[in-house]
Amino acid sequence: MNNKETLAVPAYFNRLTFTTIFLLWVLVMFGFGYLYYTLDQNSPVLTTLTGDTPTLADSLYFSFVTATTIGYGDIIPVSYGRLLVVIEILLSLLLYGVVISKLTHF
């Protein structure tokens, strides 16, 4: 690889604004929340401590708590939902890192 190819990725991130990256992070949270809710209609992906089927609001809440790494533990992923949580955490931490980097760059 030459220098132009290795500098292409950071240059792309430098062009993105704080607002764009933040909105992408929020979109990931809403997207995964909706995905959890949709997949939970066919087979359990999330379970609550009370045993109730999570609503859309519960799924969005779980996604936000997961993406921000708070993790209260009142809603728990089951079966292949665990894999989705790992993917969401990896994406969220990457985007969160870029958000913080942009924020401290100001």
Backbone as XML, in Angstrom:
<?xml version="1.0"?>
<chain id="A" units="angstrom">
  <residue number="1" name="MET">
    <atom name="N" x="0.837" y="-1.181" z="0.000"/>
    <atom name="CA" x="0.000" y="0.000" z="0.000"/>
    <atom name="C" x="0.880" y="1.242" z="0.000"/>
  </residue>
  <residue number="2" name="ASN">
    <atom name="N" x="0.439" y="2.220" z="-0.726"/>
    <atom name="CA" x="1.173" y="3.474" z="-0.687"/>
    <atom name="C" x="0.555" y="4.391" z="0.358"/>
  </residue>
  <residue number="3" name="ASN">
    <atom name="N" x="1.153" y="5.547" z="0.570"/>
    <atom name="CA" x="0.696" y="6.469" z="1.613"/>
    <atom name="C" x="-0.698" y="7.009" z="1.356"/>
  </residue>
  <residue number="4" name="LYS">
    <atom name="N" x="-1.075" y="7.176" z="0.105"/>
    <atom name="CA" x="-2.410" y="7.705" z="-0.200"/>
    <atom name="C" x="-3.501" y="6.747" z="0.246"/>
  </residue>
  <residue number="5" name="GLU">
    <atom name="N" x="-3.276" y="5.432" z="0.089"/>
    <atom name="CA" x="-4.281" y="4.454" z="0.489"/>
    <atom name="C" x="-4.429" y="4.391" z="2.011"/>
  </residue>
  <residue number="6" name="THR">
    <atom name="N" x="-3.331" y="4.515" z="2.745"/>
    <atom name="CA" x="-3.417" y="4.429" z="4.198"/>
    <atom name="C" x="-4.002" y="5.696" z="4.806"/>
  </residue>
  <residue number="7" name="LEU">
    <atom name="N" x="-3.888" y="6.824" z="4.129"/>
    <atom name="CA" x="-4.428" y="8.077" z="4.646"/>
    <atom name="C" x="-5.867" y="8.324" z="4.217"/>
  </residue>
  <residue number="8" name="ALA">
    <atom name="N" x="-6.411" y="7.480" z="3.338"/>
    <atom name="CA" x="-7.761" y="7.701" z="2.818"/>
    <atom name="C" x="-8.818" y="7.537" z="3.903"/>
  </residue>
  <residue number="9" name="VAL">
    <atom name="N" x="-8.687" y="6.559" z="4.775"/>
    <atom name="CA" x="-9.702" y="6.324" z="5.809"/>
    <atom name="C" x="-9.721" y="7.447" z="6.834"/>
  </residue>
  <residue number="10" name="PRO">
    <atom name="N" x="-8.589" y="7.849" z="7.423"/>
    <atom name="CA" x="-8.650" y="8.971" z="8.369"/>
    <atom name="C" x="-9.135" y="10.260" z="7.716"/>
  </residue>
  <residue number="11" name="ALA">
    <atom name="N" x="-8.782" y="10.492" z="6.467"/>
    <atom name="CA" x="-9.234" y="11.700" z="5.780"/>
    <atom name="C" x="-10.751" y="11.688" z="5.643"/>
  </residue>
  <residue number="12" name="TYR">
    <atom name="N" x="-11.344" y="10.523" z="5.430"/>
    <atom name="CA" x="-12.791" y="10.430" z="5.329"/>
    <atom name="C" x="-13.439" y="10.802" z="6.656"/>
  </residue>
  <residue number="13" name="PHE">
    <atom name="N" x="-12.904" y="10.271" z="7.753"/>
    <atom name="CA" x="-13.465" y="10.590" z="9.063"/>
    <atom name="C" x="-13.269" y="12.055" z="9.425"/>
  </residue>
  <residue number="14" name="ASN">
    <atom name="N" x="-12.197" y="12.651" z="8.961"/>
    <atom name="CA" x="-11.973" y="14.071" z="9.239"/>
    <atom name="C" x="-13.007" y="14.955" z="8.552"/>
  </residue>
  <residue number="15" name="ARG">
    <atom name="N" x="-13.558" y="14.503" z="7.440"/>
    <atom name="CA" x="-14.569" y="15.298" z="6.731"/>
    <atom name="C" x="-15.930" y="15.234" z="7.398"/>
  </residue>
  <residue number="16" name="LEU">
    <atom name="N" x="-16.170" y="14.193" z="8.203"/>
    <atom name="CA" x="-17.449" y="14.063" z="8.875"/>
    <atom name="C" x="-17.537" y="15.055" z="10.031"/>
  </residue>
  <residue number="17" name="THR">
    <atom name="N" x="-18.691" y="15.659" z="10.175"/>
    <atom name="CA" x="-18.883" y="16.614" z="11.266"/>
    <atom name="C" x="-19.306" y="15.877" z="12.533"/>
  </residue>
  <residue number="18" name="PHE">
    <atom name="N" x="-19.187" y="16.554" z="13.651"/>
    <atom name="CA" x="-19.620" y="15.996" z="14.926"/>
    <atom name="C" x="-21.083" y="15.602" z="14.866"/>
  </residue>
  <residue number="19" name="THR">
    <atom name="N" x="-21.910" y="16.474" z="14.299"/>
    <atom name="CA" x="-23.345" y="16.217" z="14.211"/>
    <atom name="C" x="-23.639" y="14.969" z="13.388"/>
  </residue>
  <residue number="20" name="THR">
    <atom name="N" x="-22.946" y="14.795" z="12.277"/>
    <atom name="CA" x="-23.150" y="13.635" z="11.416"/>
    <atom name="C" x="-22.802" y="12.342" z="12.147"/>
  </residue>
  <residue number="21" name="ILE">
    <atom name="N" x="-21.684" y="12.336" z="12.835"/>
    <atom name="CA" x="-21.256" y="11.137" z="13.551"/>
    <atom name="C" x="-22.208" y="10.849" z="14.709"/>
  </residue>
  <residue number="22" name="PHE">
    <atom name="N" x="-22.627" y="11.888" z="15.430"/>
    <atom name="CA" x="-23.560" y="11.709" z="16.539"/>
    <atom name="C" x="-24.887" y="11.147" z="16.040"/>
  </residue>
  <residue number="23" name="LEU">
    <atom name="N" x="-25.383" y="11.680" z="14.926"/>
    <atom name="CA" x="-26.640" y="11.182" z="14.367"/>
    <atom name="C" x="-26.506" y="9.741" z="13.889"/>
  </residue>
  <residue number="24" name="LEU">
    <atom name="N" x="-25.353" y="9.387" z="13.357"/>
    <atom name="CA" x="-25.106" y="8.003" z="12.952"/>
    <atom name="C" x="-25.145" y="7.084" z="14.175"/>
  </residue>
  <residue number="25" name="TRP">
    <atom name="N" x="-24.569" y="7.532" z="15.286"/>
    <atom name="CA" x="-24.589" y="6.759" z="16.518"/>
    <atom name="C" x="-26.027" y="6.563" z="17.020"/>
  </residue>
  <residue number="26" name="VAL">
    <atom name="N" x="-26.819" y="7.625" z="16.972"/>
    <atom name="CA" x="-28.222" y="7.539" z="17.378"/>
    <atom name="C" x="-28.980" y="6.611" z="16.432"/>
  </residue>
  <residue number="27" name="LEU">
    <atom name="N" x="-28.692" y="6.693" z="15.140"/>
    <atom name="CA" x="-29.329" y="5.814" z="14.160"/>
    <atom name="C" x="-29.005" y="4.352" z="14.441"/>
  </residue>
  <residue number="28" name="VAL">
    <atom name="N" x="-27.784" y="4.060" z="14.819"/>
    <atom name="CA" x="-27.399" y="2.691" z="15.171"/>
    <atom name="C" x="-28.217" y="2.228" z="16.369"/>
  </residue>
  <residue number="29" name="MET">
    <atom name="N" x="-28.386" y="3.092" z="17.374"/>
    <atom name="CA" x="-29.177" y="2.714" z="18.554"/>
    <atom name="C" x="-30.633" y="2.439" z="18.187"/>
  </residue>
  <residue number="30" name="PHE">
    <atom name="N" x="-31.238" y="3.324" z="17.402"/>
    <atom name="CA" x="-32.628" y="3.118" z="16.993"/>
    <atom name="C" x="-32.755" y="1.909" z="16.067"/>
  </residue>
  <residue number="31" name="GLY">
    <atom name="N" x="-31.788" y="1.732" z="15.174"/>
    <atom name="CA" x="-31.821" y="0.600" z="14.247"/>
    <atom name="C" x="-31.757" y="-0.730" z="14.973"/>
  </residue>
  <residue number="32" name="PHE">
    <atom name="N" x="-30.848" y="-0.849" z="15.917"/>
    <atom name="CA" x="-30.752" y="-2.099" z="16.671"/>
    <atom name="C" x="-31.970" y="-2.294" z="17.557"/>
  </residue>
  <residue number="33" name="GLY">
    <atom name="N" x="-32.498" y="-1.227" z="18.135"/>
    <atom name="CA" x="-33.705" y="-1.339" z="18.946"/>
    <atom name="C" x="-34.862" y="-1.886" z="18.131"/>
  </residue>
  <residue number="34" name="TYR">
    <atom name="N" x="-35.032" y="-1.347" z="16.943"/>
    <atom name="CA" x="-36.100" y="-1.832" z="16.064"/>
    <atom name="C" x="-35.821" y="-3.267" z="15.615"/>
  </residue>
  <residue number="35" name="LEU">
    <atom name="N" x="-34.555" y="-3.582" z="15.360"/>
    <atom name="CA" x="-34.186" y="-4.945" z="14.966"/>
    <atom name="C" x="-34.502" y="-5.938" z="16.082"/>
  </residue>
  <residue number="36" name="TYR">
    <atom name="N" x="-34.164" y="-5.589" z="17.322"/>
    <atom name="CA" x="-34.494" y="-6.460" z="18.450"/>
    <atom name="C" x="-35.998" y="-6.689" z="18.526"/>
  </residue>
  <residue number="37" name="TYR">
    <atom name="N" x="-36.761" y="-5.623" z="18.393"/>
    <atom name="CA" x="-38.215" y="-5.723" z="18.487"/>
    <atom name="C" x="-38.781" y="-6.594" z="17.366"/>
  </residue>
  <residue number="38" name="THR">
    <atom name="N" x="-38.312" y="-6.373" z="16.147"/>
    <atom name="CA" x="-38.807" y="-7.121" z="14.990"/>
    <atom name="C" x="-38.468" y="-8.607" z="15.097"/>
  </residue>
  <residue number="39" name="LEU">
    <atom name="N" x="-37.237" y="-8.909" z="15.437"/>
    <atom name="CA" x="-36.827" y="-10.307" z="15.544"/>
    <atom name="C" x="-37.493" y="-11.001" z="16.721"/>
  </residue>
  <residue number="40" name="ASP">
    <atom name="N" x="-37.824" y="-10.239" z="17.753"/>
    <atom name="CA" x="-38.452" y="-10.819" z="18.937"/>
    <atom name="C" x="-39.884" y="-11.277" z="18.665"/>
  </residue>
  <residue number="41" name="GLN">
    <atom name="N" x="-40.467" y="-10.824" z="17.576"/>
    <atom name="CA" x="-41.828" y="-11.241" z="17.230"/>
    <atom name="C" x="-41.880" y="-12.706" z="16.815"/>
  </residue>
  <residue number="42" name="ASN">
    <atom name="N" x="-40.773" y="-13.228" z="16.245"/>
    <atom name="CA" x="-40.719" y="-14.617" z="15.781"/>
    <atom name="C" x="-40.172" y="-15.571" z="16.832"/>
  </residue>
  <residue number="43" name="SER">
    <atom name="N" x="-39.078" y="-15.191" z="17.461"/>
    <atom name="CA" x="-38.488" y="-16.009" z="18.518"/>
    <atom name="C" x="-37.830" y="-15.061" z="19.515"/>
  </residue>
  <residue number="44" name="PRO">
    <atom name="N" x="-37.762" y="-15.462" z="20.772"/>
    <atom name="CA" x="-37.232" y="-14.556" z="21.793"/>
    <atom name="C" x="-35.790" y="-14.127" z="21.519"/>
  </residue>
  <residue number="45" name="VAL">
    <atom name="N" x="-35.573" y="-12.832" z="21.536"/>
    <atom name="CA" x="-34.237" y="-12.250" z="21.403"/>
    <atom name="C" x="-33.889" y="-11.518" z="22.697"/>
  </residue>
  <residue number="46" name="LEU">
    <atom name="N" x="-34.908" y="-10.926" z="23.324"/>
    <atom name="CA" x="-34.748" y="-10.230" z="24.597"/>
    <atom name="C" x="-35.758" y="-10.788" z="25.584"/>
  </residue>
  <residue number="47" name="THR">
    <atom name="N" x="-35.396" y="-10.763" z="26.840"/>
    <atom name="CA" x="-36.327" y="-11.149" z="27.881"/>
    <atom name="C" x="-36.215" y="-10.158" z="29.034"/>
  </residue>
  <residue number="48" name="THR">
    <atom name="N" x="-37.334" y="-9.877" z="29.670"/>
    <atom name="CA" x="-37.324" y="-8.963" z="30.810"/>
    <atom name="C" x="-37.265" y="-9.783" z="32.097"/>
  </residue>
  <residue number="49" name="LEU">
    <atom name="N" x="-36.942" y="-9.119" z="33.191"/>
    <atom name="CA" x="-36.887" y="-9.815" z="34.476"/>
    <atom name="C" x="-38.257" y="-10.309" z="34.912"/>
  </residue>
  <residue number="50" name="THR">
    <atom name="N" x="-39.317" y="-9.632" z="34.448"/>
    <atom name="CA" x="-40.672" y="-10.046" z="34.801"/>
    <atom name="C" x="-41.188" y="-11.153" z="33.891"/>
  </residue>
  <residue number="51" name="GLY">
    <atom name="N" x="-40.468" y="-11.440" z="32.817"/>
    <atom name="CA" x="-40.892" y="-12.478" z="31.889"/>
    <atom name="C" x="-41.817" y="-11.993" z="30.796"/>
  </residue>
  <residue number="52" name="ASP">
    <atom name="N" x="-42.120" y="-10.700" z="30.783"/>
    <atom name="CA" x="-42.988" y="-10.136" z="29.751"/>
    <atom name="C" x="-42.243" y="-10.037" z="28.423"/>
  </residue>
  <residue number="53" name="THR">
    <atom name="N" x="-42.997" y="-10.059" z="27.340"/>
    <atom name="CA" x="-42.416" y="-9.824" z="26.017"/>
    <atom name="C" x="-42.094" y="-8.343" z="25.896"/>
  </residue>
  <residue number="54" name="PRO">
    <atom name="N" x="-40.852" y="-8.004" z="25.522"/>
    <atom name="CA" x="-40.479" y="-6.594" z="25.424"/>
    <atom name="C" x="-41.270" y="-5.863" z="24.338"/>
  </residue>
  <residue number="55" name="THR">
    <atom name="N" x="-41.675" y="-4.641" z="24.645"/>
    <atom name="CA" x="-42.355" y="-3.788" z="23.674"/>
    <atom name="C" x="-41.304" y="-3.070" z="22.832"/>
  </residue>
  <residue number="56" name="LEU">
    <atom name="N" x="-41.762" y="-2.285" z="21.865"/>
    <atom name="CA" x="-40.830" y="-1.489" z="21.061"/>
    <atom name="C" x="-40.067" y="-0.519" z="21.954"/>
  </residue>
  <residue number="57" name="ALA">
    <atom name="N" x="-40.749" y="0.090" z="22.897"/>
    <atom name="CA" x="-40.083" y="1.021" z="23.821"/>
    <atom name="C" x="-39.027" y="0.298" z="24.651"/>
  </residue>
  <residue number="58" name="ASP">
    <atom name="N" x="-39.335" y="-0.916" z="25.082"/>
    <atom name="CA" x="-38.356" y="-1.716" z="25.836"/>
    <atom name="C" x="-37.128" y="-2.027" z="24.980"/>
  </residue>
  <residue number="59" name="SER">
    <atom name="N" x="-37.355" y="-2.367" z="23.721"/>
    <atom name="CA" x="-36.258" y="-2.698" z="22.815"/>
    <atom name="C" x="-35.385" y="-1.482" z="22.540"/>
  </residue>
  <residue number="60" name="LEU">
    <atom name="N" x="-36.002" y="-0.327" z="22.343"/>
    <atom name="CA" x="-35.235" y="0.906" z="22.128"/>
    <atom name="C" x="-34.455" y="1.274" z="23.390"/>
  </residue>
  <residue number="61" name="TYR">
    <atom name="N" x="-35.094" y="1.120" z="24.534"/>
    <atom name="CA" x="-34.432" y="1.374" z="25.816"/>
    <atom name="C" x="-33.229" y="0.457" z="25.979"/>
  </residue>
  <residue number="62" name="PHE">
    <atom name="N" x="-33.411" y="-0.834" z="25.691"/>
    <atom name="CA" x="-32.315" y="-1.795" z="25.814"/>
    <atom name="C" x="-31.164" y="-1.425" z="24.880"/>
  </residue>
  <residue number="63" name="SER">
    <atom name="N" x="-31.491" y="-1.023" z="23.668"/>
    <atom name="CA" x="-30.459" y="-0.641" z="22.716"/>
    <atom name="C" x="-29.682" y="0.574" z="23.211"/>
  </residue>
  <residue number="64" name="PHE">
    <atom name="N" x="-30.380" y="1.565" z="23.765"/>
    <atom name="CA" x="-29.709" y="2.755" z="24.295"/>
    <atom name="C" x="-28.808" y="2.388" z="25.477"/>
  </residue>
  <residue number="65" name="VAL">
    <atom name="N" x="-29.323" y="1.573" z="26.384"/>
    <atom name="CA" x="-28.545" y="1.163" z="27.553"/>
    <atom name="C" x="-27.320" y="0.355" z="27.120"/>
  </residue>
  <residue number="66" name="THR">
    <atom name="N" x="-27.470" y="-0.458" z="26.096"/>
    <atom name="CA" x="-26.355" y="-1.251" z="25.590"/>
    <atom name="C" x="-25.330" y="-0.379" z="24.877"/>
  </residue>
  <residue number="67" name="ALA">
    <atom name="N" x="-25.798" y="0.516" z="24.005"/>
    <atom name="CA" x="-24.888" y="1.347" z="23.215"/>
    <atom name="C" x="-24.098" y="2.314" z="24.082"/>
  </residue>
  <residue number="68" name="THR">
    <atom name="N" x="-24.681" y="2.748" z="25.170"/>
    <atom name="CA" x="-23.979" y="3.671" z="26.060"/>
    <atom name="C" x="-23.211" y="2.937" z="27.151"/>
  </residue>
  <residue number="69" name="THR">
    <atom name="N" x="-23.201" y="1.619" z="27.102"/>
    <atom name="CA" x="-22.507" y="0.717" z="28.025"/>
    <atom name="C" x="-22.950" y="0.903" z="29.471"/>
  </residue>
  <residue number="70" name="ILE">
    <atom name="N" x="-24.197" y="1.295" z="29.690"/>
    <atom name="CA" x="-24.717" y="1.419" z="31.054"/>
    <atom name="C" x="-25.024" y="0.035" z="31.600"/>
  </residue>
  <residue number="71" name="GLY">
    <atom name="N" x="-25.842" y="-0.732" z="30.885"/>
    <atom name="CA" x="-26.115" y="-2.117" z="31.239"/>
    <atom name="C" x="-26.786" y="-2.334" z="32.576"/>
  </residue>
  <residue number="72" name="TYR">
    <atom name="N" x="-28.024" y="-1.919" z="32.720"/>
    <atom name="CA" x="-28.747" y="-2.101" z="33.975"/>
    <atom name="C" x="-29.056" y="-3.555" z="34.287"/>
  </residue>
  <residue number="73" name="GLY">
    <atom name="N" x="-29.288" y="-4.376" z="33.280"/>
    <atom name="CA" x="-29.552" y="-5.788" z="33.491"/>
    <atom name="C" x="-31.018" y="-6.135" z="33.675"/>
  </residue>
  <residue number="74" name="ASP">
    <atom name="N" x="-31.906" y="-5.167" z="33.436"/>
    <atom name="CA" x="-33.335" y="-5.461" z="33.578"/>
    <atom name="C" x="-33.923" y="-6.111" z="32.338"/>
  </residue>
  <residue number="75" name="ILE">
    <atom name="N" x="-33.247" y="-5.996" z="31.221"/>
    <atom name="CA" x="-33.614" y="-6.693" z="29.985"/>
    <atom name="C" x="-32.367" y="-7.456" z="29.542"/>
  </residue>
  <residue number="76" name="ILE">
    <atom name="N" x="-32.547" y="-8.729" z="29.204"/>
    <atom name="CA" x="-31.409" y="-9.598" z="28.950"/>
    <atom name="C" x="-31.533" y="-10.216" z="27.555"/>
  </residue>
  <residue number="77" name="PRO">
    <atom name="N" x="-30.441" y="-10.194" z="26.768"/>
    <atom name="CA" x="-30.488" y="-10.859" z="25.463"/>
    <atom name="C" x="-30.422" y="-12.375" z="25.634"/>
  </residue>
  <residue number="78" name="VAL">
    <atom name="N" x="-31.138" y="-13.076" z="24.779"/>
    <atom name="CA" x="-31.119" y="-14.542" z="24.801"/>
    <atom name="C" x="-30.870" y="-15.041" z="23.380"/>
  </residue>
  <residue number="79" name="SER">
    <atom name="N" x="-30.456" y="-16.264" z="23.270"/>
    <atom name="CA" x="-30.162" y="-16.956" z="22.007"/>
    <atom name="C" x="-29.285" y="-16.096" z="21.109"/>
  </residue>
  <residue number="80" name="TYR">
    <atom name="N" x="-29.649" y="-15.930" z="19.853"/>
    <atom name="CA" x="-28.806" y="-15.180" z="18.919"/>
    <atom name="C" x="-28.860" y="-13.675" z="19.164"/>
  </residue>
  <residue number="81" name="GLY">
    <atom name="N" x="-29.700" y="-13.235" z="20.084"/>
    <atom name="CA" x="-29.712" y="-11.829" z="20.487"/>
    <atom name="C" x="-28.387" y="-11.413" z="21.097"/>
  </residue>
  <residue number="82" name="ARG">
    <atom name="N" x="-27.700" y="-12.375" z="21.709"/>
    <atom name="CA" x="-26.387" y="-12.083" z="22.296"/>
    <atom name="C" x="-25.384" y="-11.667" z="21.226"/>
  </residue>
  <residue number="83" name="LEU">
    <atom name="N" x="-25.432" y="-12.331" z="20.078"/>
    <atom name="CA" x="-24.537" y="-11.971" z="18.974"/>
    <atom name="C" x="-24.853" y="-10.564" z="18.470"/>
  </residue>
  <residue number="84" name="LEU">
    <atom name="N" x="-26.132" y="-10.246" z="18.365"/>
    <atom name="CA" x="-26.518" y="-8.902" z="17.941"/>
    <atom name="C" x="-26.035" y="-7.846" z="18.927"/>
  </residue>
  <residue number="85" name="VAL">
    <atom name="N" x="-26.080" y="-8.161" z="20.201"/>
    <atom name="CA" x="-25.607" y="-7.227" z="21.223"/>
    <atom name="C" x="-24.109" y="-6.984" z="21.070"/>
  </residue>
  <residue number="86" name="VAL">
    <atom name="N" x="-23.356" y="-8.032" z="20.810"/>
    <atom name="CA" x="-21.912" y="-7.881" z="20.614"/>
    <atom name="C" x="-21.635" y="-6.974" z="19.421"/>
  </residue>
  <residue number="87" name="ILE">
    <atom name="N" x="-22.359" y="-7.179" z="18.333"/>
    <atom name="CA" x="-22.178" y="-6.339" z="17.142"/>
    <atom name="C" x="-22.551" y="-4.895" z="17.459"/>
  </residue>
  <residue number="88" name="GLU">
    <atom name="N" x="-23.669" y="-4.694" z="18.173"/>
    <atom name="CA" x="-24.069" y="-3.329" z="18.528"/>
    <atom name="C" x="-23.024" y="-2.664" z="19.423"/>
  </residue>
  <residue number="89" name="ILE">
    <atom name="N" x="-22.501" y="-3.397" z="20.381"/>
    <atom name="CA" x="-21.497" y="-2.826" z="21.277"/>
    <atom name="C" x="-20.251" y="-2.420" z="20.503"/>
  </residue>
  <residue number="90" name="LEU">
    <atom name="N" x="-19.786" y="-3.271" z="19.595"/>
    <atom name="CA" x="-18.593" y="-2.938" z="18.811"/>
    <atom name="C" x="-18.816" y="-1.680" z="17.958"/>
  </residue>
  <residue number="91" name="LEU">
    <atom name="N" x="-19.957" y="-1.623" z="17.277"/>
    <atom name="CA" x="-20.267" y="-0.440" z="16.467"/>
    <atom name="C" x="-20.417" y="0.806" z="17.331"/>
  </residue>
  <residue number="92" name="SER">
    <atom name="N" x="-21.100" y="0.655" z="18.437"/>
    <atom name="CA" x="-21.353" y="1.803" z="19.308"/>
    <atom name="C" x="-20.070" y="2.335" z="19.930"/>
  </residue>
  <residue number="93" name="LEU">
    <atom name="N" x="-19.199" y="1.436" z="20.377"/>
    <atom name="CA" x="-17.943" y="1.894" z="20.959"/>
    <atom name="C" x="-17.073" y="2.597" z="19.929"/>
  </residue>
  <residue number="94" name="LEU">
    <atom name="N" x="-17.071" y="2.085" z="18.716"/>
    <atom name="CA" x="-16.316" y="2.740" z="17.646"/>
    <atom name="C" x="-16.868" y="4.142" z="17.385"/>
  </residue>
  <residue number="95" name="LEU">
    <atom name="N" x="-18.179" y="4.238" z="17.224"/>
    <atom name="CA" x="-18.789" y="5.546" z="16.963"/>
    <atom name="C" x="-18.678" y="6.469" z="18.166"/>
  </residue>
  <residue number="96" name="TYR">
    <atom name="N" x="-18.822" y="5.926" z="19.367"/>
    <atom name="CA" x="-18.678" y="6.728" z="20.580"/>
    <atom name="C" x="-17.262" y="7.308" z="20.671"/>
  </residue>
  <residue number="97" name="GLY">
    <atom name="N" x="-16.271" y="6.486" z="20.331"/>
    <atom name="CA" x="-14.886" y="6.959" z="20.322"/>
    <atom name="C" x="-14.672" y="8.088" z="19.338"/>
  </residue>
  <residue number="98" name="VAL">
    <atom name="N" x="-15.278" y="7.975" z="18.164"/>
    <atom name="CA" x="-15.153" y="9.029" z="17.158"/>
    <atom name="C" x="-15.891" y="10.290" z="17.613"/>
  </residue>
  <residue number="99" name="VAL">
    <atom name="N" x="-17.061" y="10.129" z="18.250"/>
    <atom name="CA" x="-17.806" y="11.276" z="18.778"/>
    <atom name="C" x="-16.968" y="12.012" z="19.804"/>
  </residue>
  <residue number="100" name="ILE">
    <atom name="N" x="-16.380" y="11.290" z="20.737"/>
    <atom name="CA" x="-15.546" y="11.910" z="21.777"/>
    <atom name="C" x="-14.317" y="12.561" z="21.152"/>
  </residue>
  <residue number="101" name="SER">
    <atom name="N" x="-13.725" y="11.914" z="20.175"/>
    <atom name="CA" x="-12.556" y="12.486" z="19.485"/>
    <atom name="C" x="-12.920" y="13.811" z="18.805"/>
  </residue>
  <residue number="102" name="LYS">
    <atom name="N" x="-14.061" y="13.825" z="18.129"/>
    <atom name="CA" x="-14.496" y="15.065" z="17.480"/>
    <atom name="C" x="-14.823" y="16.139" z="18.508"/>
  </residue>
  <residue number="103" name="LEU">
    <atom name="N" x="-15.438" y="15.729" z="19.606"/>
    <atom name="CA" x="-15.819" y="16.678" z="20.639"/>
    <atom name="C" x="-14.588" y="17.311" z="21.289"/>
  </residue>
  <residue number="104" name="THR">
    <atom name="N" x="-13.577" y="16.530" z="21.557"/>
    <atom name="CA" x="-12.358" y="17.086" z="22.164"/>
    <atom name="C" x="-11.509" y="17.837" z="21.156"/>
  </residue>
  <residue number="105" name="HIS">
    <atom name="N" x="-11.747" y="17.612" z="19.875"/>
    <atom name="CA" x="-10.999" y="18.335" z="18.836"/>
    <atom name="C" x="-11.400" y="19.805" z="18.773"/>
  </residue>
  <residue number="106" name="PHE">
    <atom name="N" x="-12.657" y="20.097" z="19.185"/>
    <atom name="CA" x="-13.126" y="21.482" z="19.191"/>
    <atom name="C" x="-12.313" y="22.220" z="20.183"/>
  </residue>
</chain>
